[in-house]
Amino acid sequence: MTAGQAHPEPVVRRGATAHWATRRWLQVSVSCALVLLAVLSGLGVWTLSRATSITDNLVNTRSPSLTNSVRLEIALVNQETGIRGYGLTGQKEFLQPYRQGLTDEKTAVDRLRQLLAGNTRGQADLETVLDRARTWQERIATPVSQAPAGAPVPLATDRATEGKAAFDHLRQAMTAQQDRLLDARTSAVSDLRNAQRLRNWIFAAIALVIVLMAVAAFEGLRRGVTDPLARLSHDASQVTGGDFTHAIAASGPADLRQLGTDIESMRRRLADELAVSEEQRSLLDEQALDLKRSNEELEQFAYIASHDLQEPLRKVSSFTQLLQRRYGGHLDARADQYISYAVDGANRMQVLINDLLAFSRIGRVHNNDGPVDLNALVDKTLDTLSLSIEESGARITRDDLPTVTGDATQLGMLWQNLIANAVKFRAPDRTPDIHIAVSREAGMWNFSVTDNGIGIDPEYADRIFVIFQRLHTKDSYPGSGIGLAMCKKIVEYHDGTIALRPTGGPGTRIAFTLPAGTPAVEGSGSPVR
């Protein structure tokens, strides 16, 4: 797919929940879990409450009711035993169990009335027992107990059959009461067991639901969040690793799918931009190769042209000079002027060709890089320019210069052009004052050559480094206009930069940089000449 071409988006039909984000899924899941836990907790509380209620009923009502019913029976039996013994013997000690039985009967009846409050059937059974007990007591127990002691009681013998029948009738009522109380207690025990069993099942279900919810939560997070994020991270890592054709798969909740879609859109845009940049880079590479080939051809052409023009130009110059010497003054003034123009043009052409030849050799002929002591190199340059320096009366000072790595011949040409220009373009009304400064910053030497000459307008800051560009006529200041262009080429060949800098006053400052080599011992500027 080429740059700028649309990328079709897949159309996927999803349910309503497909638009839910991770937060919505978490909210719904937690809400459902809380509702389910609340229901189960309610059931658990209900079963605990029911089991507690049954236990309380069994412990505080059913069992005490049966126990007190048995105590009532024992009290009545003690009464019957005491009355029967007193009736047969007339001895008072037999009335002691009777009287104790009456006391125990009252205690048991009072307790039963409290325990059977609200139990209509139990109260009815109790009243039946008490009615029959009162009948026996009124007919048998009370009259016999009131008889004089010391002899058998005739009434006991007379009513023995009636008393036995009445007490048997009382026993039947007590047995019926105890059977019903026992059945109620047994039913309560059964209800308690069922409630405990239900409680255990519900709590087991709660534990199982909690385990299932935890498993579902982990599985939901894995499928809905962890796995989509892992896939998204894996796909993104492949893209960041350089595989821009790897598609980003969007899955999971809506927000994660949106994130995956956004990353996929970004990947596609990067892929498109990369394709465009690759095309542009290929085009730039081709243009760079063409430019390099063209530069090589131009340099070769300049070298060949300047070299091959030397011989014919030398002949032209020689013969025009010969004409000037032989026929100068023998022809009219106009002929002498024409011959002078030819000699001057040939000389200037020879200077231009020599400068062009030197310019074309930079970086191609002189490539002997090595340590260069700039102090010694500048001293040599000043010796070379000593005649023009003495004629102008120039005063030159410099800082202690470092040793750099480069081609000594090219660097000599650099210093010679800069110092020569500073001397040449001096102001007519003041003595030339030239200073060479140096400082080190960020692994580079910063050099500057500052003079107090005529200066250069800042608008020509770029033009002065173009070959054959002149700001003055050849009559005002001689030269070919190639000097600063040669300086720029030399500095750039040594991986530096050169530019026109403001001086803060009259004159010109040319600043350039060179890569730092061995550190220099910096000192204050000192006069050289």
Beta strands, then each sheet from edge to edge (+ up, - down):
strand 1: 369-373
strand 2: 395-398
strand 3: 403-407
strand 4: 433-441
strand 5: 444-450
strand 6: 498-501
strand 7: 509-515
strand 8: 526-527
sheet 1: 1+ 3-
sheet 2: 6+ 7- 5+ 4- 2- 8+
end
